[in-house]
Amino acid sequence: MFARTVVLRLKPNSLKEFTQVFDSQVLPLLPKQPGFSDVITLTMTGGTEVTSVSLWETKEQAEVYHTAAYPQVVKSLESVLDRSPKLRVSDIVTSSFHKVAAGVGA
């Protein structure tokens, strides 16, 4: 499995709008993507930085999402972003949510 970690810097006082857009536009899109498994979205106190971790079955499926659907996601969030999102893709080594065998996907 693979994780895409995206760190978003929000404009001040826009967490509520971010949540509304994410819930109404991004969350419905993700399950339609091949290989998508789950997403967890976190915010720091104050709500100006959001970290979203999406889980994918294969690195290739995560890459297809990145080129096919991710630009649409960023565009839908454009009004609340203070700067371009920062992305990192990682192998998942262990997880209590999913059974991940050592070496799978590495």
N, C-alpha and C positions, 0 to 999 in steps of 0.2 A: 504494500500500500504506500501511497504517497500523500504528502500534505502540502498544500499551497497556503502559505502564510502571507497575508496582505495587511500591511499597516497603513491606515488612513488617518490623515490629519484633517480634522473637521474645522470649519469656520466656527467662531464662538457662538454659543447658544443654538446650535443646529442639530444636536443629538436627537431630539424628538423627530425632526424632519427626516434625518438619516434613517431612523428606525422605521418610520412610516414607508419610506421609499424601499428600504431593504425588504421589509415584510411583504409589501404589495407587488414589487417588481422583480427583486432578485430571488427571493425564496421560491416563488413558483417556477422560475426558470431552471434552477439547479437540478431538481430531480429529473428533468427531461434530458440532462446531459449524460451520455454514456459513461459509465464508470464512477459517477458521483455516488458517494456513500453518506456523507454527513457534513454539516457546517456548524461551527461554534463561533459566535461573535462576542467579543469582550470589549469593555471600555474601561479606561482609567477614570478615577474620580475626577469630576469636572467635565467629562464627556467631550474632550477635544481630540483624543486619540482613540481610535478603534482598531482592534486587531481581529481579523477574521481568518479562521483556520478551516479550510475545506479539505475533506479526505476523499481520495480517489483510488480506485482499484489498481490502475497502472499509470506509470509516468506518461505514456503515450496518450492516454485518455485525458489526463490533466493538461497536456500540451494542446490537444485538439480544442478543449474548452478555452484555453488561453487565447487561441487565435480566432475561434469561431464565435464565442459568446461573451468572453470577458470584456472586449471593447464596449459592448452594449451595456454591461453592468457599470463600467466606469462612466459612460455617458449618462446613465440614469441617475448617478450620484453626483454628477458634476456641480450641481447647484450648492451642495453642502461641503465640497472638498476645498481645503485651503491650499493643497499642493497635490502633485501627482502621487498616487499610491506607491508604496515600496513592496516588492514581491520577493518571496524566497520559496523555493521548492525543496522539500526534504523527503528522504526515505523515512518511513515509520519503522522504528526498531521495536518498540513495545507499546501496547495500549490495553487498558482495562476494558475499553468499549468493544474492541475488535480483537479477534485472535490473529496474531501476526507471527508467522514462523520466522525464525532467524534466517536471514539471507534472502527471503522472498522480496523481490523487487529491487534488491541491491545490485 
